[in-house]
Amino acid sequence: MTAQNIMNNSEEQQGWRFYLQEKVVTIFLLGFSAGLPFPLVYSTLTGWLEEADIERSTISTFCQDTAKKIRDSPSYKEGI
């Protein structure tokens, strides 16, 4: 595609019509689906923790303790 074709193409598709192109819609849907699992996992985990009467800070403390144990292990220090 030449620069002139790109300029003509952009002039024709001004405004919101640009976002209705197949490539743009595809990129939008892929980006949305890539970010969707984060809120779903967060809300589900929060609900499960509330049902079990566990605070979220308990989970972070557990993760920090586990990371410290891994970091202090001999195999980690040797670089294996």
C-alpha positions in Angstrom: 0.0 0.0 0.0 1.4 3.4 -0.9 1.3 6.5 1.2 -1.3 8.1 -1.1 -3.6 5.1 -0.8 -3.3 5.2 3.0 -4.1 8.9 3.0 -7.1 8.4 0.7 -8.2 5.5 2.8 -8.0 7.5 6.0 -9.9 10.4 4.5 -12.7 8.1 3.5 -13.0 6.5 6.9 -13.2 9.4 9.2 -14.7 9.3 12.6 -16.3 6.3 14.2 -16.5 4.3 10.9 -12.7 3.6 11.3 -13.5 1.3 14.2 -15.9 -0.8 12.2 -13.1 -2.2 10.0 -12.6 -6.0 10.3 -9.0 -5.7 11.5 -9.8 -3.1 14.1 -12.8 -5.1 15.5 -10.6 -8.3 15.6 -7.8 -6.5 17.5 -10.4 -5.1 19.9 -12.0 -8.5 20.6 -8.6 -10.2 21.1 -7.5 -7.5 23.5 -10.8 -7.7 25.4 -10.6 -11.5 25.7 -7.0 -11.3 26.8 -7.9 -9.0 29.7 -11.2 -10.7 30.6 -9.8 -13.5 32.8 -8.2 -11.1 35.3 -11.5 -9.6 36.7 -13.2 -13.0 36.5 -10.5 -14.7 38.5 -10.3 -11.9 41.0 -14.1 -11.7 41.6 -14.4 -15.5 41.9 -11.5 -15.8 44.3 -12.9 -12.9 46.4 -16.3 -14.7 46.6 -14.7 -18.0 47.6 -12.7 -16.3 50.3 -15.7 -14.5 51.7 -17.6 -17.8 51.8 -14.8 -19.4 53.8 -14.4 -16.3 56.1 -10.8 -15.8 55.0 -9.3 -12.3 54.4 -7.4 -11.6 51.2 -4.4 -10.5 53.3 -4.1 -14.1 54.5 -3.5 -15.3 50.9 -0.8 -12.6 50.3 0.9 -13.5 53.6 0.9 -17.2 52.5 2.4 -16.3 49.1 5.1 -14.2 50.6 6.1 -17.0 53.0 6.2 -19.5 50.2 8.3 -17.2 48.0 10.7 -16.7 50.9 11.0 -20.5 51.3 11.7 -20.9 47.6 14.2 -18.1 47.5 16.0 -19.5 50.6 16.2 -23.1 49.2 19.6 -24.5 48.3 18.6 -25.3 44.7 17.5 -21.7 44.1 20.7 -20.3 45.6 22.8 -22.6 43.3 21.0 -21.5 40.3 19.5 -24.8 39.3 
